[in-house]
Amino acid sequence: MKVTKLVSTCDITDCPTIYATDRGTFLVQGETPTDHGLQIPAHETLVEIPMELLQKAVRDNLI
């Protein structure tokens, strides 16, 4: 899979980030919350990202 960084909240590699893939999908890097109380299937996960990251991606016409 080819991954392209679209937008991040900082210039280093350990910040919330949105990536595009050559599969026509997105990868989202963020914190893994544990206090959500949701029933998530074993093959899925949740990540928490700041609203600022999505706003920046939309403002920059990336998503």
C-alpha positions as CSV (number, residue, x, y, z in Angstrom):
1,M,0.0,0.0,0.0
2,K,1.3,3.5,-0.9
3,V,0.6,6.1,1.8
4,T,0.7,9.9,1.3
5,K,0.7,12.3,4.2
6,L,-2.1,14.9,3.7
7,V,-2.3,16.9,6.8
8,S,-0.9,16.9,10.4
9,T,-1.1,19.0,13.5
10,C,2.7,19.2,13.6
11,D,5.9,18.6,11.5
12,I,7.1,15.6,13.4
13,T,5.9,12.0,13.0
14,D,4.0,11.4,16.3
15,C,1.1,13.8,15.9
16,P,-2.5,13.3,14.7
17,T,-2.3,12.9,10.9
18,I,-4.5,12.0,8.0
19,Y,-3.0,10.0,5.1
20,A,-4.4,9.0,1.7
21,T,-3.7,5.5,0.3
22,D,-3.5,4.2,-3.2
23,R,-6.5,2.1,-2.4
24,G,-8.8,5.2,-2.3
25,T,-9.0,5.2,1.5
26,F,-7.7,7.3,4.4
27,L,-5.5,6.3,7.3
28,V,-5.9,8.4,10.5
29,Q,-3.2,8.6,13.2
30,G,-4.4,9.7,16.6
31,E,-4.8,8.6,20.2
32,T,-6.5,5.4,21.1
33,P,-9.3,6.3,23.5
34,T,-10.3,3.8,26.2
35,D,-13.1,5.6,28.0
36,H,-15.7,5.6,25.2
37,G,-18.0,2.8,26.4
38,L,-18.7,1.5,22.9
39,Q,-18.8,-2.0,21.6
40,I,-16.2,-2.2,18.9
41,P,-15.6,-5.4,16.9
42,A,-12.2,-7.0,17.4
43,H,-11.2,-6.3,13.8
44,E,-11.8,-2.5,14.2
45,T,-10.4,0.3,16.3
46,L,-11.2,3.9,17.2
47,V,-8.8,6.8,17.1
48,E,-9.4,10.2,18.5
49,I,-8.1,13.2,16.5
50,P,-8.5,16.9,17.2
51,M,-11.2,18.8,15.3
52,E,-8.4,21.2,14.2
53,L,-7.0,18.4,12.0
54,L,-10.2,17.9,10.1
55,Q,-10.8,21.6,9.8
56,K,-7.3,22.0,8.4
57,A,-7.8,19.2,5.9
58,V,-11.1,20.7,4.7
59,R,-9.6,24.3,4.5
60,D,-6.7,23.0,2.4
61,N,-9.1,21.1,0.1
62,L,-7.5,17.8,1.0
63,I,-10.6,15.9,1.9
